[in-house]
């Protein structure tokens, strides 16, 4: 049985692309799939946007 977070392949056994979101191995949370190009882009973009939003809020630019 192959786990969803197994790093053995970039594609599943049918040769299809990986989904953007996958379930965490232990738990019910959904996480970005780093093996999908869109998921990898989201992993890189979301923290940058969040930090930028926090910086704008601390400087009062949101008024």
Backbone as CSV, one residue per row, in Angstrom:
resi,resn,N_x,N_y,N_z,CA_x,CA_y,CA_z,C_x,C_y,C_z
1,UNK,0.843,-1.183,0.000,0.000,0.000,0.000,0.882,1.237,0.000
2,UNK,0.609,2.140,-0.890,1.428,3.347,-1.040,0.781,4.503,-0.297
3,UNK,1.549,5.167,0.545,1.053,6.327,1.273,1.028,7.547,0.370
4,UNK,0.153,8.500,0.696,0.024,9.706,-0.111,1.272,10.575,-0.037
5,UNK,1.993,10.524,1.054,3.178,11.364,1.218,4.460,10.611,0.886
6,UNK,4.340,9.501,0.183,5.508,8.726,-0.224,6.274,9.507,-1.287
7,UNK,7.573,9.617,-1.130,8.393,10.417,-2.041,9.006,9.575,-3.157
8,UNK,8.470,8.396,-3.395,9.089,7.494,-4.359,8.901,7.947,-5.795
9,UNK,7.769,8.585,-6.119,7.503,8.960,-7.505,6.870,10.339,-7.578
10,UNK,6.935,10.937,-8.757,6.250,12.199,-8.993,4.851,11.978,-9.532
11,UNK,4.577,10.805,-10.037,3.249,10.474,-10.566,2.766,9.202,-9.890
12,UNK,1.437,9.038,-9.858,0.925,7.825,-9.235,1.044,6.643,-10.194
13,UNK,0.582,5.475,-9.787,0.814,4.258,-10.555,0.138,4.246,-11.919
14,UNK,-0.850,5.116,-12.162,-1.496,5.189,-13.469,-0.821,6.193,-14.391
15,UNK,0.198,6.881,-13.945,0.876,7.877,-14.749,0.180,9.226,-14.750
16,UNK,-0.814,9.407,-13.884,-1.548,10.665,-13.823,-0.835,11.649,-12.907
17,UNK,-1.115,12.923,-13.116,-0.511,13.956,-12.275,-1.038,13.868,-10.851
18,UNK,-0.226,14.326,-9.929,-0.601,14.353,-8.526,-1.598,15.481,-8.275
19,UNK,-2.482,15.347,-7.276,-3.415,16.429,-6.948,-2.690,17.579,-6.253
20,UNK,-3.307,18.765,-6.257,-2.703,19.933,-5.614,-2.725,19.776,-4.098
21,UNK,-3.817,19.261,-3.552,-3.943,19.052,-2.107,-3.968,17.563,-1.812
22,UNK,-3.295,17.164,-0.727,-3.337,15.774,-0.273,-3.602,15.760,1.218
23,UNK,-4.152,14.650,1.696,-4.364,14.497,3.138,-3.043,14.197,3.819
24,UNK,-2.910,14.735,5.024,-1.729,14.427,5.804,-1.741,12.953,6.169
25,UNK,-0.593,12.368,6.334,-0.505,10.939,6.618,-1.248,10.575,7.898
26,UNK,-1.047,11.323,8.954,-1.720,11.049,10.221,-2.578,12.257,10.568
27,UNK,-3.858,12.168,10.340,-4.745,13.268,10.658,-5.713,13.545,9.537
28,UNK,-6.476,14.598,9.720,-7.505,14.919,8.740,-7.220,16.228,8.024
29,UNK,-6.053,16.816,8.233,-5.711,18.080,7.566,-5.337,17.841,6.114
30,UNK,-5.622,18.841,5.297,-5.193,18.834,3.898,-3.978,19.743,3.775
31,UNK,-2.975,19.317,3.022,-1.759,20.094,2.840,-1.448,20.203,1.347
32,UNK,-0.614,21.180,0.990,-0.192,21.334,-0.396,0.706,20.172,-0.777
33,UNK,0.549,19.678,-1.986,1.373,18.591,-2.490,2.584,19.196,-3.198
34,UNK,3.768,18.989,-2.658,4.976,19.578,-3.236,5.389,18.915,-4.544
35,UNK,4.796,17.777,-4.888,5.118,17.101,-6.145,4.299,17.631,-7.318
36,UNK,3.313,18.476,-7.050,2.529,19.109,-8.106,3.084,20.518,-8.313
37,UNK,3.280,20.967,-9.547,3.857,22.298,-9.778,3.017,23.430,-9.167
38,UNK,1.687,23.304,-9.218,0.824,24.330,-8.629,0.954,24.313,-7.107
39,UNK,1.004,23.125,-6.509,1.183,23.017,-5.067,2.520,23.594,-4.615
40,UNK,3.557,23.342,-5.380,4.876,23.883,-5.056,4.881,25.404,-5.152
41,UNK,4.209,25.947,-6.167,4.109,27.404,-6.301,3.341,27.996,-5.124
42,UNK,2.269,27.330,-4.695,1.501,27.823,-3.546,2.329,27.792,-2.263
43,UNK,3.149,26.764,-2.103,4.019,26.678,-0.927,4.961,27.876,-0.883
44,UNK,5.417,28.331,-2.043,6.368,29.441,-2.092,5.677,30.804,-2.028
45,UNK,4.485,30.937,-2.612,3.820,32.239,-2.715,3.055,32.620,-1.450
46,UNK,2.369,31.674,-0.827,1.505,31.990,0.324,2.271,32.640,1.475
47,UNK,3.429,32.130,1.901,4.139,32.811,2.998,4.593,34.225,2.624
48,UNK,4.989,34.426,1.374,5.423,35.762,0.940,4.263,36.745,1.007
49,UNK,3.095,36.327,0.539,1.908,37.186,0.581,1.495,37.464,2.026
50,UNK,1.543,36.451,2.885,1.170,36.631,4.288,2.116,37.602,4.995
51,UNK,3.406,37.469,4.773,4.377,38.375,5.394,4.175,39.796,4.871
52,UNK,3.933,39.941,3.570,3.668,41.262,2.999,2.424,41.901,3.595
53,UNK,1.368,41.117,3.786,0.148,41.645,4.385,0.390,42.082,5.828
54,UNK,1.144,41.308,6.580,1.463,41.678,7.961,2.286,42.964,8.015
55,UNK,3.241,43.087,7.115,4.050,44.303,7.093,3.205,45.527,6.733
56,UNK,2.289,45.375,5.790,1.417,46.493,5.423,0.494,46.869,6.587
57,UNK,0.030,45.899,7.335,-0.850,46.209,8.475,-0.080,46.929,9.580
58,UNK,1.171,46.547,9.797,1.927,47.207,10.876,2.317,48.628,10.514
59,UNK,2.423,48.930,9.229,2.781,50.274,8.798,1.569,51.164,8.581
60,UNK,0.374,50.635,8.763,-0.840,51.440,8.627,-1.236,51.720,7.203
61,UNK,-0.779,50.924,6.265,-1.103,51.145,4.862,-2.513,50.677,4.526
62,UNK,-3.150,49.972,5.417,-4.470,49.438,5.144,-5.588,50.430,5.424
63,UNK,-5.294,51.653,5.846,-6.338,52.615,6.178,-6.888,53.293,4.986
